[in-house]
Amino acid sequence: MQKFKSNKNVVYSCKYHVIFCPKYRRPVLVNAIASRLKELLAQIAIDIKVEIIEMEIMPDHVHLLVEVDPQFGIHRVVKRFKGATSRYLRLEFPELKSRLPTLWTNSYFVSTVGGAPLEAVKMYIQNQKET
């Protein structure tokens, strides 16, 4: 059974796989930096009411599986994650400033996940008048 969330106006299930990388894909997300990044992402998620379902920090990229209120939007979530973590990590780990002009690239990957297969949804919509 699928679990839905809701706000005042929308009942939703919007899950996304997000990947973003440090500038030049430098392998700087290791040891204490990786641990602190996980803590920061978890705290930011609480602050902006986003559920992190799964998270993994690789030396040169971050994987997140998140559920996001569609009225807040995935772009705002990624922007908040990248902006706040860049600020705090560069303050706490000055070596990041000397190695990179900015912590994160401007780009990111996002893909929706979960729900019914595309073909099943298409058939459901096509058959609406027949049921």
One Martini backbone bead per residue (centre of mass of N, CA, C, O) as a GRO file, in nm:
protein
  131
    1MET     BB    1   0.096   0.036   0.022
    2GLN     BB    2   0.059   0.367  -0.026
    3LYS     BB    3   0.211   0.659   0.091
    4PHE     BB    4   0.070   0.962   0.197
    5LYS     BB    5   0.074   1.308   0.177
    6SER     BB    6   0.001   1.638   0.333
    7ASN     BB    7  -0.158   1.939   0.300
    8LYS     BB    8  -0.392   2.174   0.265
    9ASN     BB    9  -0.411   2.104  -0.079
   10VAL     BB   10  -0.228   1.828  -0.089
   11VAL     BB   11  -0.197   1.505  -0.215
   12TYR     BB   12   0.114   1.309  -0.185
   13SER     BB   13   0.389   1.146  -0.398
   14CYS     BB   14   0.723   1.284  -0.399
   15LYS     BB   15   0.991   1.122  -0.542
   16TYR     BB   16   1.358   1.165  -0.537
   17HIS     BB   17   1.651   1.147  -0.730
   18VAL     BB   18   1.960   1.289  -0.617
   19ILE     BB   19   2.246   1.451  -0.781
   20PHE     BB   20   2.561   1.589  -0.657
   21CYS     BB   21   2.859   1.796  -0.711
   22PRO     BB   22   3.156   1.893  -0.696
   23LYS     BB   23   3.367   2.088  -0.812
   24TYR     BB   24   3.527   1.907  -1.057
   25ARG     BB   25   3.480   1.638  -0.903
   26ARG     BB   26   3.599   1.644  -0.631
   27PRO     BB   27   3.733   1.430  -0.363
   28VAL     BB   28   3.607   1.590  -0.065
   29LEU     BB   29   3.387   1.370   0.055
   30VAL     BB   30   3.545   1.308   0.348
   31ASN     BB   31   3.513   1.206   0.646
   32ALA     BB   32   3.430   1.479   0.822
   33ILE     BB   33   3.279   1.603   0.583
   34ALA     BB   34   3.075   1.375   0.535
   35SER     BB   35   2.951   1.373   0.818
   36ARG     BB   36   2.862   1.671   0.822
   37LEU     BB   37   2.684   1.661   0.571
   38LYS     BB   38   2.475   1.466   0.684
   39GLU     BB   39   2.387   1.646   0.918
   40LEU     BB   40   2.300   1.893   0.753
   41LEU     BB   41   2.090   1.758   0.572
   42ALA     BB   42   1.907   1.661   0.802
   43GLN     BB   43   1.848   1.946   0.921
   44ILE     BB   44   1.736   2.082   0.668
   45ALA     BB   45   1.503   1.886   0.621
   46ILE     BB   46   1.354   1.962   0.876
   47ASP     BB   47   1.325   2.270   0.822
   48ILE     BB   48   1.176   2.202   0.517
   49LYS     BB   49   1.004   1.937   0.516
   50VAL     BB   50   1.197   1.685   0.439
   51GLU     BB   51   1.238   1.355   0.327
   52ILE     BB   52   1.493   1.132   0.402
   53ILE     BB   53   1.526   0.808   0.290
   54GLU     BB   54   1.812   0.841   0.143
   55MET     BB   55   2.183   0.835   0.196
   56GLU     BB   56   2.494   0.919   0.006
   57ILE     BB   57   2.846   0.965   0.043
   58MET     BB   58   3.071   1.051  -0.187
   59PRO     BB   59   3.365   1.188  -0.275
   60ASP     BB   60   3.211   1.312  -0.573
   61HIS     BB   61   2.910   1.260  -0.444
   62VAL     BB   62   2.546   1.283  -0.408
   63HIS     BB   63   2.285   1.083  -0.261
   64LEU     BB   64   1.923   1.120  -0.290
   65LEU     BB   65   1.617   1.029  -0.118
   66VAL     BB   66   1.316   1.217  -0.163
   67GLU     BB   67   1.044   1.391  -0.005
   68VAL     BB   68   0.824   1.635  -0.166
   69ASP     BB   69   0.659   1.912  -0.172
   70PRO     BB   70   0.516   2.043  -0.457
   71GLN     BB   71   0.498   2.347  -0.344
   72PHE     BB   72   0.810   2.366  -0.304
   73GLY     BB   73   1.015   2.191  -0.455
   74ILE     BB   74   1.305   2.056  -0.579
   75HIS     BB   75   1.475   2.306  -0.644
   76ARG     BB   76   1.464   2.432  -0.357
   77VAL     BB   77   1.595   2.197  -0.213
   78VAL     BB   78   1.868   2.193  -0.358
   79LYS     BB   79   1.940   2.486  -0.306
   80ARG     BB   80   1.943   2.459   0.003
   81PHE     BB   81   2.144   2.233   0.035
   82LYS     BB   82   2.383   2.366  -0.121
   83GLY     BB   83   2.400   2.643   0.018
   84ALA     BB   84   2.429   2.562   0.319
   85THR     BB   85   2.660   2.354   0.298
   86SER     BB   86   2.867   2.538   0.177
   87ARG     BB   87   2.884   2.743   0.400
   88TYR     BB   88   2.952   2.552   0.644
   89LEU     BB   89   3.189   2.385   0.528
   90ARG     BB   90   3.374   2.634   0.460
   91LEU     BB   91   3.394   2.725   0.757
   92GLU     BB   92   3.487   2.441   0.893
   93PHE     BB   93   3.665   2.385   0.606
   94PRO     BB   94   3.912   2.569   0.471
   95GLU     BB   95   4.026   2.371   0.249
   96LEU     BB   96   3.790   2.419   0.048
   97LYS     BB   97   3.868   2.708  -0.042
   98SER     BB   98   4.152   2.632  -0.171
   99ARG     BB   99   4.028   2.407  -0.385
  100LEU     BB  100   3.753   2.587  -0.424
  101PRO     BB  101   3.544   2.834  -0.537
  102THR     BB  102   3.318   2.618  -0.506
  103LEU     BB  103   3.158   2.344  -0.399
  104TRP     BB  104   2.934   2.343  -0.621
  105THR     BB  105   2.769   2.280  -0.876
  106ASN     BB  106   2.500   2.398  -1.069
  107SER     BB  107   2.427   2.112  -1.108
  108TYR     BB  108   2.183   1.833  -1.149
  109PHE     BB  109   2.017   1.536  -1.063
  110VAL     BB  110   1.675   1.424  -1.157
  111SER     BB  111   1.432   1.171  -1.039
  112THR     BB  112   1.162   1.001  -1.045
  113VAL     BB  113   0.994   0.789  -0.800
  114GLY     BB  114   0.771   0.562  -0.809
  115GLY     BB  115   0.491   0.420  -0.843
  116ALA     BB  116   0.362   0.373  -1.134
  117PRO     BB  117   0.392   0.277  -1.427
  118LEU     BB  118   0.363   0.453  -1.709
  119GLU     BB  119   0.170   0.260  -1.864
  120ALA     BB  120  -0.046   0.240  -1.642
  121VAL     BB  121  -0.123   0.540  -1.639
  122LYS     BB  122  -0.198   0.569  -1.934
  123MET     BB  123  -0.428   0.358  -1.930
  124TYR     BB  124  -0.599   0.487  -1.712
  125ILE     BB  125  -0.655   0.750  -1.870
  126GLN     BB  126  -0.765   0.624  -2.139
  127ASN     BB  127  -1.002   0.455  -1.956
  128GLN     BB  128  -1.202   0.652  -1.812
  129LYS     BB  129  -1.471   0.640  -2.001
  130GLU     BB  130  -1.504   0.313  -1.962
  131THR     BB  131  -1.569   0.314  -1.626
   0.00000   0.00000   0.00000
